[in-house]
Each structure stands twice: as structure tokens, then as C-alpha cells.
């Protein structure tokens, strides 16, 4: 009877170990699939950076509501982000606050980094409203899709945003 109990305990332990290994393998597979999806979106230049947190150079960092983003495609970059900080040259249009622009003439450079990718987007069209102030956007994306965006401007303090990237859905 004692050997039967021991045998049942040992078999239960073996089964639980097998389930643990299976769960770990599925986690690894999910991480690998997420990393592949992130790489695919970045290579295709078809994604959206959704900002959830803003970190100004001066003042306190804060959470921001849904709806602030940067949409990237092969031919257009559109930014709609809040701005908190010092502006050295006020915009001519008072409604031009924040980091708001659409650019169709830009440089896009993506490089592998330690834990993901470094992407630099440099708008080149100086006549587009809003983009004339933005010198470049630097996006650091991790393999799991979390990202940090730094906006460097000509007439404003630098500002950073944290968030995630997601796939850009194309309506056909």
C-alpha cells in the first residue's frame, strides 16, 4: 500500500512537471510570435504608436488618455500628440499646439538595438504645418511591442512618450 502511494505521488509530480514544461514552451512560442509580428510591422512600415504616458523635460510625467498616436506608413507619417514644455517660438496658429503634423516627405531609418529596434523618422518637408518644428522622432521598440518615443524639435523642449505599437489596419 505504501509503495502504491509513493508511486502515485511520483507520477503526479512527473505529470505536473510535464505541464510546467509545456506551459513554458507555450510562453516562449508566444514571445517569439510577438517578436516576429513586431519585426514584420516595423519592416513593412505599417504600424501605430499609441502613447499612454508623457514625460516632458520640465514638469511632471503623466498618463494621457487614449487617442494620441503616431501613424506610420511607407508614404506618410501622421503625429497627434500633446505637448507640455517650453516653446521658444510660438506658432502662428494658436490651434497648432502639441505635436501635430502629417508628412509625406521623410527619412525612415531602422536599426537593431539591444532589446529591440531603434527607428529614426526625420520629416523633410519644411512647408507642412507642424513638421517644420519637428527635427526628428526617435522610436525605441522592444521585441514585445512596448515603445518609447522622443520628439526633438527646433523651437521646443524635447519630450518623450511611452506606449505600445500595434498593427495598422488598412481598409480596402
PyMOL CGO cylinders between C-alpha atoms (Angstrom):
from pymol import cmd
from pymol.cgo import CYLINDER

trace = [
    CYLINDER, 0.00, 0.00, 0.00, 2.86, 2.37, 0.86, 0.3, 1, 1, 1, 1, 1, 1,
    CYLINDER, 2.86, 2.37, 0.86, 4.56, 1.72, -2.47, 0.3, 1, 1, 1, 1, 1, 1,
    CYLINDER, 4.56, 1.72, -2.47, 1.30, 2.42, -4.27, 0.3, 1, 1, 1, 1, 1, 1,
    CYLINDER, 1.30, 2.42, -4.27, 1.03, 5.82, -2.51, 0.3, 1, 1, 1, 1, 1, 1,
    CYLINDER, 1.03, 5.82, -2.51, 4.64, 6.63, -3.34, 0.3, 1, 1, 1, 1, 1, 1,
    CYLINDER, 4.64, 6.63, -3.34, 4.11, 5.60, -6.94, 0.3, 1, 1, 1, 1, 1, 1,
    CYLINDER, 4.11, 5.60, -6.94, 1.02, 7.82, -7.21, 0.3, 1, 1, 1, 1, 1, 1,
    CYLINDER, 1.02, 7.82, -7.21, 2.86, 10.80, -5.68, 0.3, 1, 1, 1, 1, 1, 1,
    CYLINDER, 2.86, 10.80, -5.68, 5.84, 10.36, -8.02, 0.3, 1, 1, 1, 1, 1, 1,
    CYLINDER, 5.84, 10.36, -8.02, 3.57, 10.05, -11.07, 0.3, 1, 1, 1, 1, 1, 1,
    CYLINDER, 3.57, 10.05, -11.07, 1.63, 13.16, -10.02, 0.3, 1, 1, 1, 1, 1, 1,
    CYLINDER, 1.63, 13.16, -10.02, 4.91, 15.07, -9.68, 0.3, 1, 1, 1, 1, 1, 1,
    CYLINDER, 4.91, 15.07, -9.68, 6.05, 13.92, -13.12, 0.3, 1, 1, 1, 1, 1, 1,
    CYLINDER, 6.05, 13.92, -13.12, 2.75, 14.99, -14.68, 0.3, 1, 1, 1, 1, 1, 1,
    CYLINDER, 2.75, 14.99, -14.68, 2.90, 18.42, -13.06, 0.3, 1, 1, 1, 1, 1, 1,
    CYLINDER, 2.90, 18.42, -13.06, 6.48, 18.89, -14.31, 0.3, 1, 1, 1, 1, 1, 1,
    CYLINDER, 6.48, 18.89, -14.31, 5.40, 17.96, -17.83, 0.3, 1, 1, 1, 1, 1, 1,
    CYLINDER, 5.40, 17.96, -17.83, 2.59, 20.53, -17.67, 0.3, 1, 1, 1, 1, 1, 1,
    CYLINDER, 2.59, 20.53, -17.67, 5.03, 23.17, -16.41, 0.3, 1, 1, 1, 1, 1, 1,
    CYLINDER, 5.03, 23.17, -16.41, 7.41, 22.49, -19.31, 0.3, 1, 1, 1, 1, 1, 1,
    CYLINDER, 7.41, 22.49, -19.31, 4.50, 22.67, -21.77, 0.3, 1, 1, 1, 1, 1, 1,
    CYLINDER, 4.50, 22.67, -21.77, 3.36, 25.99, -20.28, 0.3, 1, 1, 1, 1, 1, 1,
    CYLINDER, 3.36, 25.99, -20.28, 6.88, 27.38, -20.51, 0.3, 1, 1, 1, 1, 1, 1,
    CYLINDER, 6.88, 27.38, -20.51, 7.16, 26.26, -24.14, 0.3, 1, 1, 1, 1, 1, 1,
    CYLINDER, 7.16, 26.26, -24.14, 3.87, 27.98, -25.00, 0.3, 1, 1, 1, 1, 1, 1,
    CYLINDER, 3.87, 27.98, -25.00, 5.11, 31.19, -23.32, 0.3, 1, 1, 1, 1, 1, 1,
    CYLINDER, 5.11, 31.19, -23.32, 8.31, 31.03, -25.36, 0.3, 1, 1, 1, 1, 1, 1,
    CYLINDER, 8.31, 31.03, -25.36, 6.31, 30.42, -28.52, 0.3, 1, 1, 1, 1, 1, 1,
    CYLINDER, 6.31, 30.42, -28.52, 4.01, 33.38, -27.76, 0.3, 1, 1, 1, 1, 1, 1,
    CYLINDER, 4.01, 33.38, -27.76, 7.01, 35.67, -27.15, 0.3, 1, 1, 1, 1, 1, 1,
    CYLINDER, 7.01, 35.67, -27.15, 8.64, 34.51, -30.38, 0.3, 1, 1, 1, 1, 1, 1,
    CYLINDER, 8.64, 34.51, -30.38, 5.40, 35.07, -32.32, 0.3, 1, 1, 1, 1, 1, 1,
    CYLINDER, 5.40, 35.07, -32.32, 5.03, 38.58, -30.83, 0.3, 1, 1, 1, 1, 1, 1,
    CYLINDER, 5.03, 38.58, -30.83, 8.66, 39.43, -31.69, 0.3, 1, 1, 1, 1, 1, 1,
    CYLINDER, 8.66, 39.43, -31.69, 8.13, 38.21, -35.26, 0.3, 1, 1, 1, 1, 1, 1,
    CYLINDER, 8.13, 38.21, -35.26, 4.95, 40.30, -35.57, 0.3, 1, 1, 1, 1, 1, 1,
    CYLINDER, 4.95, 40.30, -35.57, 6.73, 43.42, -34.26, 0.3, 1, 1, 1, 1, 1, 1,
    CYLINDER, 6.73, 43.42, -34.26, 9.59, 42.91, -36.72, 0.3, 1, 1, 1, 1, 1, 1,
    CYLINDER, 9.59, 42.91, -36.72, 7.10, 42.41, -39.57, 0.3, 1, 1, 1, 1, 1, 1,
    CYLINDER, 7.10, 42.41, -39.57, 5.24, 45.65, -38.73, 0.3, 1, 1, 1, 1, 1, 1,
    CYLINDER, 5.24, 45.65, -38.73, 8.46, 47.66, -38.47, 0.3, 1, 1, 1, 1, 1, 1,
    CYLINDER, 8.46, 47.66, -38.47, 9.89, 46.24, -41.70, 0.3, 1, 1, 1, 1, 1, 1,
    CYLINDER, 9.89, 46.24, -41.70, 6.63, 46.94, -43.54, 0.3, 1, 1, 1, 1, 1, 1,
    CYLINDER, 6.63, 46.94, -43.54, 6.50, 50.47, -42.07, 0.3, 1, 1, 1, 1, 1, 1,
    CYLINDER, 6.50, 50.47, -42.07, 2.85, 49.90, -41.23, 0.3, 1, 1, 1, 1, 1, 1,
    CYLINDER, 2.85, 49.90, -41.23, 2.09, 50.48, -37.55, 0.3, 1, 1, 1, 1, 1, 1,
    CYLINDER, 2.09, 50.48, -37.55, 0.65, 52.87, -34.97, 0.3, 1, 1, 1, 1, 1, 1,
    CYLINDER, 0.65, 52.87, -34.97, 2.44, 54.07, -31.85, 0.3, 1, 1, 1, 1, 1, 1,
    CYLINDER, 2.44, 54.07, -31.85, -0.24, 54.62, -29.17, 0.3, 1, 1, 1, 1, 1, 1,
    CYLINDER, -0.24, 54.62, -29.17, 1.04, 56.96, -26.45, 0.3, 1, 1, 1, 1, 1, 1,
    CYLINDER, 1.04, 56.96, -26.45, -0.10, 56.22, -22.90, 0.3, 1, 1, 1, 1, 1, 1,
    CYLINDER, -0.10, 56.22, -22.90, 2.37, 58.25, -20.86, 0.3, 1, 1, 1, 1, 1, 1,
    CYLINDER, 2.37, 58.25, -20.86, 4.11, 61.59, -21.47, 0.3, 1, 1, 1, 1, 1, 1,
    CYLINDER, 4.11, 61.59, -21.47, 7.42, 62.65, -19.94, 0.3, 1, 1, 1, 1, 1, 1,
    CYLINDER, 7.42, 62.65, -19.94, 8.17, 66.35, -20.51, 0.3, 1, 1, 1, 1, 1, 1,
    CYLINDER, 8.17, 66.35, -20.51, 11.65, 67.75, -19.92, 0.3, 1, 1, 1, 1, 1, 1,
    CYLINDER, 11.65, 67.75, -19.92, 10.20, 70.19, -17.37, 0.3, 1, 1, 1, 1, 1, 1,
    CYLINDER, 10.20, 70.19, -17.37, 7.37, 69.32, -15.04, 0.3, 1, 1, 1, 1, 1, 1,
    CYLINDER, 7.37, 69.32, -15.04, 5.81, 66.05, -14.00, 0.3, 1, 1, 1, 1, 1, 1,
    CYLINDER, 5.81, 66.05, -14.00, 5.26, 62.95, -16.08, 0.3, 1, 1, 1, 1, 1, 1,
    CYLINDER, 5.26, 62.95, -16.08, 1.63, 61.98, -16.50, 0.3, 1, 1, 1, 1, 1, 1,
    CYLINDER, 1.63, 61.98, -16.50, -0.70, 59.44, -18.02, 0.3, 1, 1, 1, 1, 1, 1,
    CYLINDER, -0.70, 59.44, -18.02, -2.59, 60.53, -21.10, 0.3, 1, 1, 1, 1, 1, 1,
    CYLINDER, -2.59, 60.53, -21.10, -5.90, 59.37, -22.49, 0.3, 1, 1, 1, 1, 1, 1,
    CYLINDER, -5.90, 59.37, -22.49, -6.38, 57.15, -25.49, 0.3, 1, 1, 1, 1, 1, 1,
    CYLINDER, -6.38, 57.15, -25.49, -6.26, 58.78, -28.92, 0.3, 1, 1, 1, 1, 1, 1,
    CYLINDER, -6.26, 58.78, -28.92, -2.76, 60.26, -29.01, 0.3, 1, 1, 1, 1, 1, 1,
    CYLINDER, -2.76, 60.26, -29.01, -0.68, 58.45, -31.59, 0.3, 1, 1, 1, 1, 1, 1,
    CYLINDER, -0.68, 58.45, -31.59, 1.82, 58.43, -34.42, 0.3, 1, 1, 1, 1, 1, 1,
    CYLINDER, 1.82, 58.43, -34.42, 0.68, 56.56, -37.52, 0.3, 1, 1, 1, 1, 1, 1,
    CYLINDER, 0.68, 56.56, -37.52, 3.47, 55.30, -39.78, 0.3, 1, 1, 1, 1, 1, 1,
    CYLINDER, 3.47, 55.30, -39.78, 3.09, 54.02, -43.32, 0.3, 1, 1, 1, 1, 1, 1,
    CYLINDER, 3.09, 54.02, -43.32, 5.54, 53.77, -46.21, 0.3, 1, 1, 1, 1, 1, 1,
    CYLINDER, 5.54, 53.77, -46.21, 4.44, 57.10, -47.68, 0.3, 1, 1, 1, 1, 1, 1,
    CYLINDER, 4.44, 57.10, -47.68, 3.02, 59.10, -44.72, 0.3, 1, 1, 1, 1, 1, 1,
    CYLINDER, 3.02, 59.10, -44.72, 3.75, 59.85, -41.08, 0.3, 1, 1, 1, 1, 1, 1,
    CYLINDER, 3.75, 59.85, -41.08, 0.97, 61.46, -39.04, 0.3, 1, 1, 1, 1, 1, 1,
    CYLINDER, 0.97, 61.46, -39.04, 1.51, 62.60, -35.45, 0.3, 1, 1, 1, 1, 1, 1,
    CYLINDER, 1.51, 62.60, -35.45, -1.12, 63.73, -32.99, 0.3, 1, 1, 1, 1, 1, 1,
    CYLINDER, -1.12, 63.73, -32.99, 0.45, 64.10, -29.53, 0.3, 1, 1, 1, 1, 1, 1,
    CYLINDER, 0.45, 64.10, -29.53, 0.06, 66.51, -26.61, 0.3, 1, 1, 1, 1, 1, 1,
    CYLINDER, 0.06, 66.51, -26.61, 2.93, 68.82, -25.67, 0.3, 1, 1, 1, 1, 1, 1,
    CYLINDER, 2.93, 68.82, -25.67, 3.94, 70.03, -22.22, 0.3, 1, 1, 1, 1, 1, 1,
    CYLINDER, 3.94, 70.03, -22.22, 7.01, 72.22, -22.01, 0.3, 1, 1, 1, 1, 1, 1,
    CYLINDER, 7.01, 72.22, -22.01, 8.68, 75.44, -23.02, 0.3, 1, 1, 1, 1, 1, 1,
    CYLINDER, 8.68, 75.44, -23.02, 8.21, 76.82, -26.52, 0.3, 1, 1, 1, 1, 1, 1,
    CYLINDER, 8.21, 76.82, -26.52, 10.77, 79.41, -27.66, 0.3, 1, 1, 1, 1, 1, 1,
    CYLINDER, 10.77, 79.41, -27.66, 8.87, 80.47, -30.78, 0.3, 1, 1, 1, 1, 1, 1,
    CYLINDER, 8.87, 80.47, -30.78, 5.08, 80.41, -30.58, 0.3, 1, 1, 1, 1, 1, 1,
    CYLINDER, 5.08, 80.41, -30.58, 3.22, 79.02, -33.61, 0.3, 1, 1, 1, 1, 1, 1,
    CYLINDER, 3.22, 79.02, -33.61, 1.41, 81.49, -35.85, 0.3, 1, 1, 1, 1, 1, 1,
    CYLINDER, 1.41, 81.49, -35.85, -1.78, 79.44, -35.50, 0.3, 1, 1, 1, 1, 1, 1,
    CYLINDER, -1.78, 79.44, -35.50, -2.88, 79.14, -31.83, 0.3, 1, 1, 1, 1, 1, 1,
    CYLINDER, -2.88, 79.14, -31.83, -4.59, 75.81, -32.57, 0.3, 1, 1, 1, 1, 1, 1,
    CYLINDER, -4.59, 75.81, -32.57, -1.22, 74.40, -33.62, 0.3, 1, 1, 1, 1, 1, 1,
    CYLINDER, -1.22, 74.40, -33.62, -0.33, 73.31, -30.07, 0.3, 1, 1, 1, 1, 1, 1,
    CYLINDER, -0.33, 73.31, -30.07, 1.03, 69.86, -29.41, 0.3, 1, 1, 1, 1, 1, 1,
    CYLINDER, 1.03, 69.86, -29.41, 2.98, 67.73, -31.82, 0.3, 1, 1, 1, 1, 1, 1,
    CYLINDER, 2.98, 67.73, -31.82, 0.61, 67.62, -34.79, 0.3, 1, 1, 1, 1, 1, 1,
    CYLINDER, 0.61, 67.62, -34.79, 1.69, 67.09, -38.36, 0.3, 1, 1, 1, 1, 1, 1,
    CYLINDER, 1.69, 67.09, -38.36, 1.34, 64.96, -41.46, 0.3, 1, 1, 1, 1, 1, 1,
    CYLINDER, 1.34, 64.96, -41.46, 4.44, 64.42, -43.56, 0.3, 1, 1, 1, 1, 1, 1,
    CYLINDER, 4.44, 64.42, -43.56, 4.80, 62.68, -46.90, 0.3, 1, 1, 1, 1, 1, 1,
    CYLINDER, 4.80, 62.68, -46.90, 8.48, 63.58, -47.34, 0.3, 1, 1, 1, 1, 1, 1,
    CYLINDER, 8.48, 63.58, -47.34, 10.57, 61.96, -44.62, 0.3, 1, 1, 1, 1, 1, 1,
    CYLINDER, 10.57, 61.96, -44.62, 13.58, 59.74, -43.97, 0.3, 1, 1, 1, 1, 1, 1,
    CYLINDER, 13.58, 59.74, -43.97, 12.96, 56.44, -42.16, 0.3, 1, 1, 1, 1, 1, 1,
    CYLINDER, 12.96, 56.44, -42.16, 15.88, 54.57, -40.65, 0.3, 1, 1, 1, 1, 1, 1,
    CYLINDER, 15.88, 54.57, -40.65, 15.51, 51.35, -38.62, 0.3, 1, 1, 1, 1, 1, 1,
    CYLINDER, 15.51, 51.35, -38.62, 18.38, 49.62, -36.83, 0.3, 1, 1, 1, 1, 1, 1,
    CYLINDER, 18.38, 49.62, -36.83, 18.50, 46.63, -34.48, 0.3, 1, 1, 1, 1, 1, 1,
    CYLINDER, 18.50, 46.63, -34.48, 19.22, 47.55, -30.84, 0.3, 1, 1, 1, 1, 1, 1,
    CYLINDER, 19.22, 47.55, -30.84, 19.96, 45.61, -27.66, 0.3, 1, 1, 1, 1, 1, 1,
    CYLINDER, 19.96, 45.61, -27.66, 16.37, 44.68, -26.80, 0.3, 1, 1, 1, 1, 1, 1,
    CYLINDER, 16.37, 44.68, -26.80, 14.55, 45.65, -29.98, 0.3, 1, 1, 1, 1, 1, 1,
    CYLINDER, 14.55, 45.65, -29.98, 14.83, 48.30, -32.64, 0.3, 1, 1, 1, 1, 1, 1,
    CYLINDER, 14.83, 48.30, -32.64, 15.80, 51.98, -32.93, 0.3, 1, 1, 1, 1, 1, 1,
    CYLINDER, 15.80, 51.98, -32.93, 13.84, 53.92, -35.53, 0.3, 1, 1, 1, 1, 1, 1,
    CYLINDER, 13.84, 53.92, -35.53, 14.54, 57.49, -36.59, 0.3, 1, 1, 1, 1, 1, 1,
    CYLINDER, 14.54, 57.49, -36.59, 11.96, 59.43, -38.60, 0.3, 1, 1, 1, 1, 1, 1,
    CYLINDER, 11.96, 59.43, -38.60, 13.11, 62.79, -39.98, 0.3, 1, 1, 1, 1, 1, 1,
    CYLINDER, 13.11, 62.79, -39.98, 10.47, 64.97, -41.70, 0.3, 1, 1, 1, 1, 1, 1,
    CYLINDER, 10.47, 64.97, -41.70, 12.00, 66.82, -44.67, 0.3, 1, 1, 1, 1, 1, 1,
    CYLINDER, 12.00, 66.82, -44.67, 9.07, 68.93, -45.84, 0.3, 1, 1, 1, 1, 1, 1,
    CYLINDER, 9.07, 68.93, -45.84, 9.53, 72.30, -44.15, 0.3, 1, 1, 1, 1, 1, 1,
    CYLINDER, 9.53, 72.30, -44.15, 6.28, 73.74, -45.51, 0.3, 1, 1, 1, 1, 1, 1,
    CYLINDER, 6.28, 73.74, -45.51, 3.93, 71.29, -43.83, 0.3, 1, 1, 1, 1, 1, 1,
    CYLINDER, 3.93, 71.29, -43.83, 2.21, 72.80, -40.79, 0.3, 1, 1, 1, 1, 1, 1,
    CYLINDER, 2.21, 72.80, -40.79, 3.73, 71.36, -37.62, 0.3, 1, 1, 1, 1, 1, 1,
    CYLINDER, 3.73, 71.36, -37.62, 6.50, 69.32, -39.23, 0.3, 1, 1, 1, 1, 1, 1,
    CYLINDER, 6.50, 69.32, -39.23, 8.69, 72.41, -39.72, 0.3, 1, 1, 1, 1, 1, 1,
    CYLINDER, 8.69, 72.41, -39.72, 9.21, 72.47, -35.96, 0.3, 1, 1, 1, 1, 1, 1,
    CYLINDER, 9.21, 72.47, -35.96, 9.97, 68.74, -35.54, 0.3, 1, 1, 1, 1, 1, 1,
    CYLINDER, 9.97, 68.74, -35.54, 13.62, 67.94, -36.19, 0.3, 1, 1, 1, 1, 1, 1,
    CYLINDER, 13.62, 67.94, -36.19, 13.19, 64.17, -35.77, 0.3, 1, 1, 1, 1, 1, 1,
    CYLINDER, 13.19, 64.17, -35.77, 11.28, 61.43, -33.98, 0.3, 1, 1, 1, 1, 1, 1,
    CYLINDER, 11.28, 61.43, -33.98, 13.22, 58.61, -32.33, 0.3, 1, 1, 1, 1, 1, 1,
    CYLINDER, 13.22, 58.61, -32.33, 11.27, 55.46, -31.55, 0.3, 1, 1, 1, 1, 1, 1,
    CYLINDER, 11.27, 55.46, -31.55, 12.74, 52.65, -29.44, 0.3, 1, 1, 1, 1, 1, 1,
    CYLINDER, 12.74, 52.65, -29.44, 10.65, 49.50, -29.82, 0.3, 1, 1, 1, 1, 1, 1,
    CYLINDER, 10.65, 49.50, -29.82, 11.15, 46.36, -27.73, 0.3, 1, 1, 1, 1, 1, 1,
    CYLINDER, 11.15, 46.36, -27.73, 10.57, 42.88, -29.11, 0.3, 1, 1, 1, 1, 1, 1,
    CYLINDER, 10.57, 42.88, -29.11, 7.27, 42.65, -27.20, 0.3, 1, 1, 1, 1, 1, 1,
    CYLINDER, 7.27, 42.65, -27.20, 5.85, 45.86, -28.75, 0.3, 1, 1, 1, 1, 1, 1,
    CYLINDER, 5.85, 45.86, -28.75, 6.40, 48.36, -25.94, 0.3, 1, 1, 1, 1, 1, 1,
    CYLINDER, 6.40, 48.36, -25.94, 7.91, 51.58, -27.20, 0.3, 1, 1, 1, 1, 1, 1,
    CYLINDER, 7.91, 51.58, -27.20, 9.38, 54.90, -26.18, 0.3, 1, 1, 1, 1, 1, 1,
    CYLINDER, 9.38, 54.90, -26.18, 9.16, 57.93, -28.49, 0.3, 1, 1, 1, 1, 1, 1,
    CYLINDER, 9.16, 57.93, -28.49, 11.37, 61.01, -28.22, 0.3, 1, 1, 1, 1, 1, 1,
    CYLINDER, 11.37, 61.01, -28.22, 10.44, 64.13, -30.15, 0.3, 1, 1, 1, 1, 1, 1,
    CYLINDER, 10.44, 64.13, -30.15, 13.24, 66.60, -30.82, 0.3, 1, 1, 1, 1, 1, 1,
    CYLINDER, 13.24, 66.60, -30.82, 12.05, 69.99, -32.08, 0.3, 1, 1, 1, 1, 1, 1,
    CYLINDER, 12.05, 69.99, -32.08, 13.69, 73.18, -33.28, 0.3, 1, 1, 1, 1, 1, 1,
    CYLINDER, 13.69, 73.18, -33.28, 11.70, 75.59, -31.10, 0.3, 1, 1, 1, 1, 1, 1,
    CYLINDER, 11.70, 75.59, -31.10, 10.53, 73.41, -28.20, 0.3, 1, 1, 1, 1, 1, 1,
    CYLINDER, 10.53, 73.41, -28.20, 11.98, 71.44, -25.31, 0.3, 1, 1, 1, 1, 1, 1,
    CYLINDER, 11.98, 71.44, -25.31, 12.44, 67.73, -26.07, 0.3, 1, 1, 1, 1, 1, 1,
    CYLINDER, 12.44, 67.73, -26.07, 9.61, 65.49, -24.90, 0.3, 1, 1, 1, 1, 1, 1,
    CYLINDER, 9.61, 65.49, -24.90, 9.20, 61.71, -24.53, 0.3, 1, 1, 1, 1, 1, 1,
    CYLINDER, 9.20, 61.71, -24.53, 6.22, 59.38, -24.68, 0.3, 1, 1, 1, 1, 1, 1,
    CYLINDER, 6.22, 59.38, -24.68, 5.80, 55.75, -23.62, 0.3, 1, 1, 1, 1, 1, 1,
    CYLINDER, 5.80, 55.75, -23.62, 3.29, 53.40, -25.18, 0.3, 1, 1, 1, 1, 1, 1,
    CYLINDER, 3.29, 53.40, -25.18, 2.88, 50.42, -27.46, 0.3, 1, 1, 1, 1, 1, 1,
    CYLINDER, 2.88, 50.42, -27.46, 2.85, 49.79, -31.16, 0.3, 1, 1, 1, 1, 1, 1,
    CYLINDER, 2.85, 49.79, -31.16, 0.04, 47.98, -32.88, 0.3, 1, 1, 1, 1, 1, 1,
    CYLINDER, 0.04, 47.98, -32.88, -0.68, 46.83, -36.38, 0.3, 1, 1, 1, 1, 1, 1,
    CYLINDER, -0.68, 46.83, -36.38, -2.06, 49.46, -38.72, 0.3, 1, 1, 1, 1, 1, 1,
    CYLINDER, -2.06, 49.46, -38.72, -5.30, 48.16, -40.17, 0.3, 1, 1, 1, 1, 1, 1,
    CYLINDER, -5.30, 48.16, -40.17, -5.71, 49.05, -43.82, 0.3, 1, 1, 1, 1, 1, 1,
    CYLINDER, -5.71, 49.05, -43.82, -9.29, 49.46, -45.04, 0.3, 1, 1, 1, 1, 1, 1,
    CYLINDER, -9.29, 49.46, -45.04, -9.77, 48.11, -48.53, 0.3, 1, 1, 1, 1, 1, 1,
]
cmd.load_cgo(trace, "trace")
